[in-house]
Amino acid sequence: MAENIIMPKLGMAMVEGTVIAWKKQTGEPVKKGEGIVDISSEKIEMEVEAPADGVLLSIDVPPGGVVPYGTVLGAIGHPGELVAVASAPVAASGNAQAESAASLAIQKQQGPPTSIETAATSLSLQSRNSIKISPVARKMAEEEGVDYTLLIGTGPQGRITKEDVERAVLSRGHSQAEAAQENSVSDVTTASGQSTVVNTAATASELQPVQTAERIPVTGMRRVIAERMHTSLQQSAQLTINMRADITELLQLKEKLSAEMEARHKLKLSVTDWIARAVVLALLGHKQMNSAFLEDRIERYEAVHLGIAVALEKGLVVPVIRHAEAKTLTELSHEIKSASTKARQNQLAPEEMKGSTFTITNLGGYGVDTFTPVLNPPETGILGIGAARDTPVYIGDEVQRRSLLPLSLTFDHRALDGAPAAAFLAEVRRYLEDPYSMLI
């Protein structure tokens, strides 16, 4: 009997997954445990293995298809073996949905097309009902004709708010105005005095590049990052300020503790660990920064759930260190290293990447000085770390060689003003320049 290939559930919060690419074509042989299809769910990508030996009998969900977990993606069996009809509905986005439905109808010859349409409609309604959206935002979206299923919510746990819908309406208005302007014509007077109507819009051929080297579909993790970063910039008032911290004494203390930390804890403290500790302590004294701007209110948090951005080959993930305020420097270091390792091995559960109240992102390893980090919604702040550099600095009347670390703080100006943001960054710098205070 044929074995079904199932869309797995990647964590408790997963509702649906996306098929990225099939590694085999229909009719090709496969071995049990061999990677057969790449799938993703939000920021997690994984390879689904073949459940049995045989040949790939069918591909029920094409690349780009979006389906609930538990859905049959395809089947493996012996050549010529009949494939059972999938019990779960299949839904894909755009052209993939039509292609998937047609494939099911032709290959399995089960029932009229209307049955597939009914299943797709039922799934669409189910998907809409599962989206978190406030009643006010839902009503406004319906009145304004906004498809809220395409919006990225900035409320708690990704809830779509009234402000999200308002911005979508405003963005649509700008797009329509720009389209009208592009298609407009101008009355131009020539040198001879004759009036000529000229189309001011560029033609499609003029806008097209001469030659396309490669076209890469925006799917999976890249699509989620693109949507979230674009939404972040659209729906907050972001401002970045910069400082430099003298970490000469911190580096000396780090080196002094290195042997003892290795012997007692089998741990090597990194500069990121010290920075995380400084940020946590500073957030406890500046709760304005440990907050979120949500619709008509600002929520401040007692607990510090610290996000640590980790770069991957295909994108970026932000594992969360929960209740970082209750952890020592050593405990913070252990958890940061563990979370980073799990991220690079693609072993993070969705729950481990949600609920952060502040984020740290470090580009120092790439030689970057200052930069402009983009907020991780709905957080109020994100701290960017640059590369520490030896710099001549006046200490009194003497010029000394000191290690200066660039700090770039992006904050949401809707939630707090420049002065309190600068005070928070100065507090982070104070802890970094007095590292012994972080050991108390």
C-alpha angles and dihedrals in degrees: 000000000000118000118226123227106224132203101243125221109247100199136333095283096053116117102165141001137211127231107228103179142339115231094200134045125226110283096023118125120252135187127220110267093021116131107254109164136017116222136175141200115195103302098353122090124183144165118245113217127221110262093211146006118270138073130311101260099181145001107212099173117044125210109292093030115139115205139161118264112271093039117136108248097182144317140255125204145113120317110278094013116144117249119222117234112261112251094207121073118249121222127178133178125255116329091354090067093055092044092049093050092047091049091053092049095049101038099043100027091208116155130321123310090255090072090059092047090051091050092049091049091049091050091048091054091046091051092049091049091052093057114103109234132149117247091243092051092047092051092047092048091052092048093048095042094242118155098226092189087077095053126097109224120227095192127097112311091001095304114168111238135199089257091055090057093044090054091048090053091048092048091051090052091052091049092052091048092050091048091051091050092049092052094046125110130222131217106228124186113219127216090263091058095252119136115233129186111227126190106231095193117100116238121244091248091055091053095047119093116245092243134008114217096190139351115211119191112232102234142137118003094359091055093049092049091048093051095045096046093047091048091047092056093043098048105042139051101241124193128172126209127184138212137165123228122206102229097172093114091042091056090048092050091046090054092045092053095042098093094043094047090050092050099043103032104015085234136128114209115224128203087250089060091055092046091051090052092049091049093050093050092047092049090055089060096040107046091167086076093047092066147087133230106229121179104291099356146053116229118206120198131217094200122065112222102185121207117208114197113224121192117223132186092258101033144305136306131187114212114195127231102208122216091004088168090070095053131091122229090262093049091048090052092050093050095044092052092045093049092046092051092049090048093053091047091050091240100125117121116223089248089061091061099050137081101035117158097194134011137212121203122185125201095160092107089065094054094253117153112192125352142162112259116202117233119256100228131272092014121108097217146028126183120215119204122207133192117294111234133190107247134176108248132180111241101184105311094336129090111224135182107247135173110237121195119203115227121194116189119192114191139175107253089202090067100041142357133248097264097058090042090053090047090055092049090048089053091053089050091049092055092047091051091048101042095168089067089064092060094061 
